[in-house]
């Protein structure tokens, strides 16, 4: 069987990914020197509250490589093929310039 792994920029809700058995690797949200994994260390409500509070706007970063290794490890143990879905630099770069 081929398994899908995606990151939180894929556009699929966390609930839908859970229902479909698709591990979601969290993007990193940086507020100044503080880093949070989307949906893990900071949920949507906390993100919006911090955004409304003002101050420095957040920046995002690629997921931590260790999070991919962890997700892949379970499938490798089961001898599964893996398709990993991520935005390309051509898509992500224009969004970052906004």
DOFI-524154 format. One record per residue: residue number from 1; x negated, y negated, z negated of N, C-alpha, C, O in turn. Coordinates in steps of 0.1 Angstrom, whole numbers. Example, Ala and Ser with C-alpha at 12.3 -4.5 7.8 and 13.67 -1.06 7.14 Angstrom:
BEGIN
+------+-------+-------+-------+-------+-------+-------+-------+-------+-------+-------+-------+-------+
| resi |  n.px |  n.py |  n.pz | ca.px | ca.py | ca.pz |  c.px |  c.py |  c.pz |  o.px |  o.py |  o.pz |
+------+-------+-------+-------+-------+-------+-------+-------+-------+-------+-------+-------+-------+
|    1 |  -132 |    57 |   -78 |  -123 |    45 |   -78 |  -132 |    33 |   -78 |  -142 |    33 |   -85 |
|    2 |  -128 |    22 |   -71 |  -137 |    11 |   -71 |  -129 |     0 |   -79 |  -134 |   -11 |   -80 |
+------+-------+-------+-------+-------+-------+-------+-------+-------+-------+-------+-------+-------+
END
This chain:
BEGIN
+------+-------+-------+-------+-------+-------+-------+-------+-------+-------+-------+-------+-------+
| resi |  n.px |  n.py |  n.pz | ca.px | ca.py | ca.pz |  c.px |  c.py |  c.pz |  o.px |  o.py |  o.pz |
+------+-------+-------+-------+-------+-------+-------+-------+-------+-------+-------+-------+-------+
|    1 |    -8 |    12 |     0 |     0 |     0 |     0 |    -9 |   -12 |     0 |   -20 |   -12 |    -6 |
|    2 |    -4 |   -23 |     7 |   -11 |   -36 |     7 |    -4 |   -45 |    -3 |     8 |   -47 |    -3 |
|    3 |   -12 |   -51 |   -12 |    -7 |   -60 |   -22 |   -10 |   -74 |   -19 |   -21 |   -77 |   -12 |
|    4 |    -2 |   -84 |   -23 |    -4 |   -98 |   -20 |    -8 |  -105 |   -33 |    -3 |  -102 |   -44 |
|    5 |   -18 |  -114 |   -32 |   -22 |  -122 |   -43 |   -22 |  -136 |   -37 |   -26 |  -139 |   -26 |
|    6 |   -16 |  -146 |   -44 |   -15 |  -160 |   -39 |   -19 |  -169 |   -51 |   -20 |  -165 |   -62 |
|    7 |   -21 |  -182 |   -47 |   -23 |  -192 |   -57 |   -11 |  -201 |   -58 |    -2 |  -200 |   -50 |
|    8 |   -11 |  -209 |   -68 |     1 |  -217 |   -71 |     4 |  -228 |   -61 |    15 |  -234 |   -62 |
|    9 |    -4 |  -230 |   -51 |    -1 |  -239 |   -40 |     7 |  -232 |   -29 |    10 |  -239 |   -19 |
|   10 |     9 |  -219 |   -30 |    16 |  -212 |   -19 |    30 |  -216 |   -16 |    36 |  -213 |    -6 |
|   11 |    37 |  -222 |   -26 |    50 |  -227 |   -24 |    61 |  -217 |   -30 |    73 |  -220 |   -29 |
|   12 |    56 |  -206 |   -35 |    65 |  -196 |   -40 |    67 |  -199 |   -55 |    57 |  -202 |   -62 |
|   13 |    79 |  -199 |   -60 |    81 |  -201 |   -75 |    75 |  -190 |   -83 |    73 |  -179 |   -78 |
|   14 |    71 |  -194 |   -95 |    65 |  -184 |  -104 |    75 |  -172 |  -107 |    71 |  -161 |  -108 |
|   15 |    88 |  -176 |  -108 |    98 |  -165 |  -110 |    99 |  -156 |   -98 |    99 |  -144 |  -100 |
|   16 |    99 |  -161 |   -86 |   100 |  -153 |   -74 |    87 |  -144 |   -73 |    88 |  -133 |   -69 |
|   17 |    76 |  -150 |   -75 |    63 |  -142 |   -75 |    64 |  -131 |   -85 |    60 |  -120 |   -82 |
|   18 |    68 |  -134 |   -97 |    70 |  -123 |  -107 |    79 |  -112 |  -102 |    76 |  -100 |  -104 |
|   19 |    91 |  -116 |   -97 |   101 |  -107 |   -93 |    95 |   -98 |   -81 |    99 |   -86 |   -80 |
|   20 |    86 |  -103 |   -73 |    81 |   -96 |   -62 |    68 |   -89 |   -65 |    62 |   -82 |   -57 |
|   21 |    63 |   -91 |   -78 |    50 |   -84 |   -82 |    38 |   -91 |   -75 |    28 |   -84 |   -73 |
|   22 |    39 |  -103 |   -72 |    28 |  -111 |   -66 |    20 |  -118 |   -77 |    26 |  -128 |   -83 |
|   23 |     8 |  -115 |   -80 |     0 |  -123 |   -90 |    -2 |  -137 |   -84 |    -6 |  -139 |   -73 |
|   24 |     0 |  -147 |   -93 |    -2 |  -161 |   -89 |   -14 |  -166 |   -97 |   -14 |  -166 |  -109 |
|   25 |   -24 |  -170 |   -89 |   -36 |  -175 |   -95 |   -35 |  -190 |   -96 |   -31 |  -197 |   -86 |
|   26 |   -37 |  -195 |  -108 |   -34 |  -209 |  -111 |   -44 |  -219 |  -106 |   -56 |  -217 |  -107 |
|   27 |   -40 |  -230 |   -99 |   -48 |  -241 |   -96 |   -52 |  -248 |  -109 |   -45 |  -246 |  -119 |
|   28 |   -63 |  -255 |  -108 |   -68 |  -262 |  -120 |   -63 |  -277 |  -119 |   -65 |  -283 |  -109 |
|   29 |   -57 |  -282 |  -130 |   -53 |  -296 |  -131 |   -63 |  -303 |  -140 |   -64 |  -299 |  -151 |
|   30 |   -69 |  -313 |  -135 |   -78 |  -321 |  -143 |   -73 |  -335 |  -147 |   -69 |  -343 |  -138 |
|   31 |   -71 |  -337 |  -159 |   -68 |  -351 |  -164 |   -81 |  -356 |  -171 |   -84 |  -352 |  -182 |
|   32 |   -88 |  -364 |  -164 |  -101 |  -369 |  -169 |  -110 |  -357 |  -171 |  -113 |  -349 |  -162 |
|   33 |  -115 |  -355 |  -183 |  -124 |  -344 |  -186 |  -117 |  -331 |  -191 |  -124 |  -321 |  -193 |
|   34 |  -104 |  -332 |  -192 |   -96 |  -320 |  -196 |   -91 |  -312 |  -184 |   -86 |  -318 |  -175 |
|   35 |   -93 |  -299 |  -185 |   -88 |  -290 |  -174 |   -78 |  -281 |  -179 |   -79 |  -275 |  -190 |
|   36 |   -67 |  -278 |  -171 |   -56 |  -269 |  -175 |   -53 |  -261 |  -163 |   -54 |  -265 |  -151 |
|   37 |   -50 |  -248 |  -165 |   -45 |  -239 |  -154 |   -30 |  -241 |  -153 |   -23 |  -239 |  -163 |
|   38 |   -26 |  -244 |  -141 |   -12 |  -246 |  -138 |    -4 |  -234 |  -141 |    -6 |  -223 |  -137 |
|   39 |     7 |  -237 |  -150 |    16 |  -226 |  -153 |    11 |  -217 |  -165 |    18 |  -208 |  -169 |
|   40 |    -2 |  -219 |  -169 |    -8 |  -211 |  -179 |   -11 |  -220 |  -192 |    -5 |  -218 |  -202 |
|   41 |   -20 |  -229 |  -190 |   -23 |  -239 |  -200 |   -14 |  -251 |  -201 |   -13 |  -258 |  -211 |
|   42 |    -8 |  -253 |  -190 |     1 |  -265 |  -189 |    13 |  -262 |  -180 |    11 |  -258 |  -168 |
|   43 |    25 |  -263 |  -186 |    37 |  -260 |  -178 |    42 |  -273 |  -171 |    36 |  -284 |  -173 |
|   44 |    52 |  -272 |  -163 |    57 |  -283 |  -155 |    61 |  -295 |  -164 |    58 |  -306 |  -161 |
|   45 |    68 |  -291 |  -175 |    73 |  -302 |  -184 |    62 |  -310 |  -190 |    62 |  -322 |  -191 |
|   46 |    51 |  -302 |  -194 |    40 |  -309 |  -200 |    32 |  -318 |  -190 |    27 |  -328 |  -193 |
|   47 |    31 |  -312 |  -178 |    25 |  -320 |  -167 |    32 |  -333 |  -165 |    26 |  -344 |  -164 |
|   48 |    45 |  -332 |  -164 |    53 |  -344 |  -161 |    53 |  -354 |  -172 |    52 |  -366 |  -170 |
|   49 |    53 |  -349 |  -185 |    52 |  -358 |  -196 |    38 |  -365 |  -196 |    38 |  -377 |  -199 |
|   50 |    28 |  -358 |  -193 |    14 |  -364 |  -193 |    13 |  -374 |  -181 |     7 |  -385 |  -183 |
|   51 |    19 |  -371 |  -170 |    19 |  -380 |  -159 |    27 |  -393 |  -162 |    22 |  -404 |  -159 |
|   52 |    38 |  -392 |  -169 |    47 |  -403 |  -172 |    40 |  -412 |  -183 |    42 |  -424 |  -183 |
|   53 |    31 |  -406 |  -191 |    25 |  -414 |  -201 |    15 |  -424 |  -196 |    10 |  -433 |  -203 |
|   54 |    11 |  -422 |  -183 |     2 |  -431 |  -176 |   -12 |  -428 |  -178 |   -15 |  -416 |  -182 |
|   55 |   -20 |  -437 |  -175 |   -35 |  -434 |  -176 |   -40 |  -429 |  -163 |   -34 |  -432 |  -152 |
|   56 |   -51 |  -422 |  -164 |   -57 |  -416 |  -152 |   -48 |  -406 |  -145 |   -43 |  -397 |  -151 |
|   57 |   -47 |  -407 |  -132 |   -40 |  -397 |  -124 |   -47 |  -384 |  -124 |   -60 |  -384 |  -124 |
|   58 |   -40 |  -373 |  -123 |   -47 |  -360 |  -123 |   -53 |  -357 |  -110 |   -49 |  -363 |   -99 |
|   59 |   -62 |  -348 |  -110 |   -68 |  -342 |   -98 |   -67 |  -327 |   -99 |   -66 |  -322 |  -110 |
|   60 |   -68 |  -320 |   -88 |   -67 |  -306 |   -88 |   -80 |  -300 |   -83 |   -88 |  -307 |   -76 |
|   61 |   -82 |  -288 |   -87 |   -94 |  -280 |   -83 |   -90 |  -266 |   -79 |   -79 |  -261 |   -83 |
|   62 |   -99 |  -259 |   -72 |   -96 |  -245 |   -68 |   -95 |  -237 |   -81 |  -101 |  -240 |   -91 |
|   63 |   -88 |  -226 |   -80 |   -87 |  -217 |   -92 |  -100 |  -212 |   -96 |  -110 |  -212 |   -88 |
|   64 |  -101 |  -207 |  -108 |  -114 |  -201 |  -113 |  -116 |  -188 |  -107 |  -107 |  -180 |  -106 |
|   65 |  -128 |  -185 |  -102 |  -131 |  -172 |   -95 |  -128 |  -160 |  -104 |  -123 |  -150 |   -99 |
|   66 |  -130 |  -161 |  -117 |  -127 |  -150 |  -126 |  -113 |  -146 |  -126 |  -109 |  -135 |  -128 |
|   67 |  -104 |  -156 |  -123 |   -89 |  -153 |  -123 |   -86 |  -144 |  -111 |   -78 |  -135 |  -112 |
|   68 |   -93 |  -146 |  -100 |   -92 |  -137 |   -88 |   -98 |  -123 |   -91 |   -92 |  -113 |   -88 |
|   69 |  -109 |  -123 |   -97 |  -116 |  -110 |  -100 |  -107 |  -102 |  -109 |  -105 |   -90 |  -107 |
|   70 |  -100 |  -108 |  -119 |   -91 |  -101 |  -128 |   -79 |   -95 |  -120 |   -76 |   -83 |  -121 |
|   71 |   -73 |  -103 |  -111 |   -62 |   -99 |  -103 |   -65 |   -88 |   -93 |   -58 |   -78 |   -92 |
|   72 |   -77 |   -90 |   -87 |   -81 |   -80 |   -77 |   -85 |   -67 |   -84 |   -82 |   -56 |   -78 |
|   73 |   -90 |   -67 |   -96 |   -95 |   -55 |  -103 |   -85 |   -45 |  -104 |   -87 |   -33 |  -103 |
|   74 |   -73 |   -49 |  -108 |   -62 |   -39 |  -110 |   -58 |   -32 |   -97 |   -56 |   -20 |   -97 |
|   75 |   -58 |   -39 |   -86 |   -55 |   -33 |   -73 |   -66 |   -25 |   -68 |   -63 |   -14 |   -62 |
|   76 |   -78 |   -29 |   -70 |   -90 |   -21 |   -66 |   -90 |    -7 |   -73 |   -92 |     3 |   -67 |
|   77 |   -86 |    -7 |   -86 |   -86 |     5 |   -94 |   -75 |    15 |   -88 |   -77 |    27 |   -89 |
|   78 |   -65 |     9 |   -82 |   -54 |    17 |   -76 |   -57 |    20 |   -61 |   -48 |    26 |   -55 |
|   79 |   -68 |    16 |   -56 |   -72 |    18 |   -42 |   -63 |    11 |   -33 |   -59 |    17 |   -22 |
|   80 |   -58 |    -1 |   -37 |   -48 |    -8 |   -28 |   -56 |   -18 |   -20 |   -67 |   -23 |   -23 |
|   81 |   -51 |   -21 |    -8 |   -56 |   -32 |     0 |   -50 |   -45 |    -5 |   -39 |   -45 |   -11 |
|   82 |   -57 |   -56 |    -3 |   -53 |   -69 |    -8 |   -53 |   -79 |     3 |   -62 |   -81 |    10 |
|   83 |   -42 |   -87 |     3 |   -41 |   -99 |    12 |   -40 |  -111 |     2 |   -31 |  -111 |    -6 |
|   84 |   -49 |  -120 |     3 |   -49 |  -132 |    -6 |   -46 |  -144 |     2 |   -52 |  -147 |    12 |
|   85 |   -35 |  -151 |    -2 |   -30 |  -163 |     5 |   -34 |  -176 |    -2 |   -31 |  -178 |   -14 |
|   86 |   -41 |  -185 |     6 |   -45 |  -198 |     1 |   -43 |  -208 |    11 |   -42 |  -205 |    23 |
|   87 |   -42 |  -221 |     7 |   -41 |  -231 |    17 |   -55 |  -233 |    23 |   -65 |  -231 |    17 |
|   88 |   -55 |  -237 |    36 |   -68 |  -240 |    42 |   -72 |  -254 |    39 |   -64 |  -262 |    34 |
|   89 |   -85 |  -256 |    41 |   -90 |  -270 |    39 |   -83 |  -280 |    48 |   -82 |  -291 |    44 |
|   90 |   -78 |  -275 |    60 |   -71 |  -285 |    69 |   -58 |  -289 |    63 |   -53 |  -300 |    66 |
|   91 |   -52 |  -281 |    54 |   -39 |  -284 |    48 |   -42 |  -292 |    35 |   -36 |  -302 |    32 |
|   92 |   -51 |  -287 |    27 |   -53 |  -292 |    14 |   -60 |  -306 |    14 |   -57 |  -315 |     6 |
|   93 |   -69 |  -308 |    23 |   -76 |  -321 |    24 |   -67 |  -333 |    26 |   -69 |  -343 |    19 |
|   94 |   -58 |  -333 |    35 |   -49 |  -344 |    37 |   -40 |  -347 |    24 |   -38 |  -358 |    21 |
|   95 |   -37 |  -336 |    17 |   -29 |  -338 |     5 |   -37 |  -345 |    -6 |   -32 |  -353 |   -13 |
|   96 |   -50 |  -342 |    -6 |   -59 |  -347 |   -16 |   -61 |  -362 |   -14 |   -64 |  -370 |   -23 |
|   97 |   -60 |  -366 |    -1 |   -63 |  -381 |     2 |   -51 |  -390 |    -1 |   -53 |  -402 |     0 |
|   98 |   -40 |  -384 |    -4 |   -28 |  -393 |    -6 |   -29 |  -402 |   -18 |   -20 |  -410 |   -21 |
+------+-------+-------+-------+-------+-------+-------+-------+-------+-------+-------+-------+-------+
END
